[in-house]
């Protein structure tokens, strides 16, 4: 019996196609807030460009290693390491301090896919529980700010998981198991929906769940014979009649 549906966040619920891809410039606003907070409240820092460059090298290396080890990068940890490399005494700041200073907000140009809120309401109105599992370097309390701006928070009251908090990236089984544990459910009672064939589809299937591929861009042909989703949809509302066939009586 279907009891819950887990969703990836970026490019599954949240549409990034309108973002202008000027991430370095956008990111510097957040890094500037951290740099200023440290300088005003902890110890004076004088070289913002060195701070930015050090952070970027560290976060790139964390993602490079993560792609091989599935150990998740953590924004807060990298910011603390950067600050200490710039001369902040060890132990003078923690992840909470730098993340509060970072002051994350929704990214300009991003928006919910148009059907998301209606589909989530239908699912929850029929007693199906929901969760988010995202491969974000930002801890979930940071992404919560963003999803609240989009009106998503009320649709995910109990299970919102970021790789940064778990310590592992999808497709590692630990991040899927954390979601199952939070919902107190078995994998056969849960469906996962995501846009990434490896992280979302192979990962969820490896954890014992059915997995639906949300198609927003063409799937690389090399994956077509290796990773086969249980179903594929172009919009999330296409998922509802599919659930009727798989789990008659769910609504």
Buried (B, 14 or more C-beta within 10 A) or exposed (E): EBBBBBBBBBBBBBBEEEBEEEEEEBBBEBBBBBBEBBBEEBBEBEEBEEBBEBBBEBBEEBEEEBEEEBBBBBBBBBBBBBBBBBEBEEEBBEBEBBBBBBEBEBBEBBBBBEBBBEBBEBBBEEEBBBBBBBBBBBBBBBBBBBBEEBEBBEBBEEBBBBBBBBBBBBBBBBBBBBBBEBBEBEBEBBBBBBBBBBBBBBBBBBBBBBBBBBBBEEBEEEBEEEBBBBBBBEBBBBBBEBBEEBBEEBB
